[in-house]
Amino acid sequence: MAKKGRVFSGARPTGKQHLGNYLGAIKNYVALQNDYECVYCIVDVHALTTVETTQDLKQNTIEMALDWLAAGIRPEDSILFVQSHVKEVMELHTYLSMVTQFGKLTDLPTFKEKVRQQPDNINYGLVGYPVLMTADIVLYKSDIVPVGIDQAPHIEFAREIVRSFNYRYNTKALVEPQVKHTEILKVVGIDGKDKMGKSLNNHIELAVTAEETVKRVREMVTDPARQRKTDPGNPDVCNVFTMHKIFSPQEEIDMINTECRKAGIGCVDCKLRFASNLNKNLEPFRAKRAELESKTDYVNDVLIDGAKRARTIAEKTMAEVREAMKMP
């Protein structure tokens, strides 16, 4: 079956993935493979803009790749590689920086947010992050970038950079990427209020044991207004019920929706039911991950092959770019 185009997406290596990563990105990555030629990149250079040490970077990259593969990324169909393993991205980043206005970079909401988050680490790479992101996308002649609606402005900025480059050098060497809007869920953590993430320790990792999963689920905040089992609850504001709607059978979802409102089921029972259903859903993933871990050097081989295939595309793109720029 003919593919609809080439998709590019990347994520910073944060190690073992959690439910938020899966529902927000990985699940979509897997589904897109059926219709598109997919290029998925672990963007280790981007990670350097926010980390103070690279001690865990290599292992975090392996852990992320293991989770992606176990979740269903197919290296025989998709290109999976590490950003820094294709050096051409740094060259293109430099060239694109010459057509990008500094003022626009510092005006981006994402940059301002990072300044608030890390006021003592406003490095050059942080300012130029969107330019490197653009290089990531266009180096591989990507037609489509899947993002949530809130991320669409980033892709529009990438399109502006491409237009500036193509206009200055009178070329069509670089392709303007198109946005593919996806339903990227904001997955609330076990605290019931903030987005799930490792920095807040409010996450549930995919690869932990069933027992550890139960322990984390038991810590989840439910309906904050419900104090006793005998009090009626409100599933509409309960994060556990939100997760039930993703991982539990429909008949159980309907039962909880009814019984919780009349105190027919307590929060502990509701959590344990969710933990059981989550573990059942994750059984195939965990079995696959364990199998991949047992294959010595498998992930490294996948990433090496992915970089080789990505480099083939990158070299052709850079030949066109240098020709357009009349580089000596």
VENUR-V919392 format. One record per backbone hydrogen bond with DSSP energy under -1.0 kcal/mol. NH is the residue of the N-H (numbers start at 1). CO is the residue of the C=O. If there is no record, write none. Layout:
nh->(NH | NH)
co->(CO | CO)
//
This chain:
nh->(4 | 7 | 8 | 9 | 11 | 19 | 22 | 23 | 24 | 25 | 26 | 27 | 29 | 30 | 31 | 32 | 34 | 35 | 36 | 37 | 39 | 40 | 41 | 42 | 43 | 44 | 47 | 48 | 49 | 50 | 51 | 57 | 60 | 61 | 62 | 63 | 64 | 65 | 66 | 67 | 68 | 69 | 70 | 71 | 73 | 77 | 78 | 79 | 81 | 83 | 85 | 86 | 89 | 90 | 91 | 92 | 93 | 94 | 95 | 96 | 97 | 99 | 105 | 106 | 112 | 113 | 114 | 115 | 116 | 117 | 118 | 121 | 123 | 127 | 128 | 131 | 132 | 133 | 134 | 135 | 136 | 137 | 138 | 139 | 141 | 142 | 143 | 144 | 145 | 147 | 151 | 154 | 156 | 157 | 158 | 159 | 160 | 161 | 162 | 163 | 164 | 165 | 166 | 167 | 168 | 169 | 171 | 178 | 180 | 182 | 184 | 187 | 189 | 190 | 192 | 196 | 201 | 202 | 206 | 213 | 214 | 215 | 216 | 217 | 218 | 220 | 221 | 226 | 231 | 233 | 237 | 238 | 242 | 243 | 244 | 245 | 246 | 247 | 248 | 253 | 254 | 255 | 256 | 257 | 258 | 259 | 260 | 263 | 264 | 270 | 271 | 272 | 273 | 274 | 275 | 276 | 277 | 278 | 279 | 280 | 281 | 282 | 286 | 287 | 288 | 289 | 290 | 291 | 292 | 293 | 294 | 295 | 296 | 298 | 301 | 302 | 303 | 304 | 305 | 306 | 307 | 308 | 309 | 310 | 311 | 312 | 313 | 314 | 315 | 316 | 317 | 318 | 319 | 320 | 321 | 322 | 323 | 324 | 325 | 327)
co->(35 | 37 | 144 | 39 | 41 | 204 | 18 | 19 | 20 | 21 | 21 | 22 | 25 | 26 | 27 | 28 | 31 | 32 | 32 | 5 | 7 | 79 | 9 | 81 | 11 | 42 | 43 | 45 | 46 | 47 | 47 | 54 | 56 | 57 | 58 | 59 | 60 | 61 | 62 | 63 | 64 | 65 | 66 | 67 | 68 | 74 | 74 | 38 | 40 | 42 | 82 | 83 | 86 | 87 | 87 | 88 | 89 | 90 | 91 | 92 | 93 | 96 | 101 | 102 | 108 | 109 | 110 | 111 | 112 | 113 | 114 | 118 | 121 | 123 | 124 | 128 | 128 | 129 | 130 | 131 | 132 | 133 | 134 | 135 | 138 | 137 | 6 | 6 | 178 | 180 | 148 | 151 | 152 | 153 | 154 | 155 | 156 | 157 | 158 | 159 | 160 | 161 | 162 | 163 | 164 | 165 | 166 | 143 | 145 | 147 | 182 | 185 | 194 | 202 | 189 | 187 | 198 | 197 | 17 | 209 | 210 | 211 | 212 | 213 | 214 | 217 | 190 | 223 | 228 | 260 | 234 | 235 | 238 | 239 | 240 | 241 | 243 | 243 | 244 | 249 | 250 | 251 | 252 | 253 | 254 | 255 | 256 | 260 | 259 | 266 | 267 | 268 | 269 | 270 | 271 | 272 | 273 | 274 | 275 | 276 | 277 | 278 | 282 | 283 | 284 | 285 | 286 | 287 | 288 | 289 | 290 | 292 | 294 | 295 | 297 | 298 | 299 | 300 | 301 | 302 | 303 | 304 | 305 | 306 | 307 | 308 | 309 | 310 | 311 | 312 | 313 | 314 | 315 | 316 | 317 | 318 | 319 | 320 | 321 | 322)
//
